[in-house]
Amino acid sequence: MKMHRLLLAMSFLLLTTLSQAQTIDEIVKEWERAKAYTKEYLDAMPESGYSLKPTPEMRSFAEQMLHLTDADYAFVGTASRQTPPVKDLEKTTTDKSKANVTKLTLDGYDFVINSVKKMSPADFQTQIKLFGRFDMTKLTALQKAFEHQTHHRGQATVYLRLAKVTPPNEKLF
């Protein structure tokens, strides 16, 4: 009887874990959706709005997008062990035109998507130290990266409104 209960409990835990696990394809699909959604924001902002700062101490719209991209490279580069081709875009990019910022941002999403495709499901449970400070699994680092880009894209809604532009519709699916 005790063995039966133990097996039942272990089966339940296994099924619960498997049902919550994300596959590579699911993660890639979410990042592709995020890329398309961010592109809608980049496209919606007129060229003149790329230098817009809601207040003097805040990032410009261009800097906001470059910051989002820097973080994507940092989080996912660490999680995937892939070397980002660039870093510190927010601080080093002098051409903050719509065309260049759009290219740099979409290149960052391509890096994320291609890096995730090179990972295996077993990689997801590997422990890493993100930014030399935070212990977590690689999957958690990917989730934090996704959360971060969502946060900053959400902040970009205010920039669009200040530029008298209607933000893109929600893109949950």
Secondary structure, 3 states (H helix, E strand, C coil): CHHHHHHHHHHHHHHHHHHHCCCHHHHHHHHHHHHHHHHHHHHHCCHHHHHCCCCCCCCCHHHHHHHHHHHHHHHHHHHHCCCCCCCCHHHHCCCCCHHHHHHHHHHHHHHHHHHHHCCCHHHHHCEEEECCCEEEEHHHHHHHHHHHHHHHHHHHHHHHHHCCCCCCCCCCC
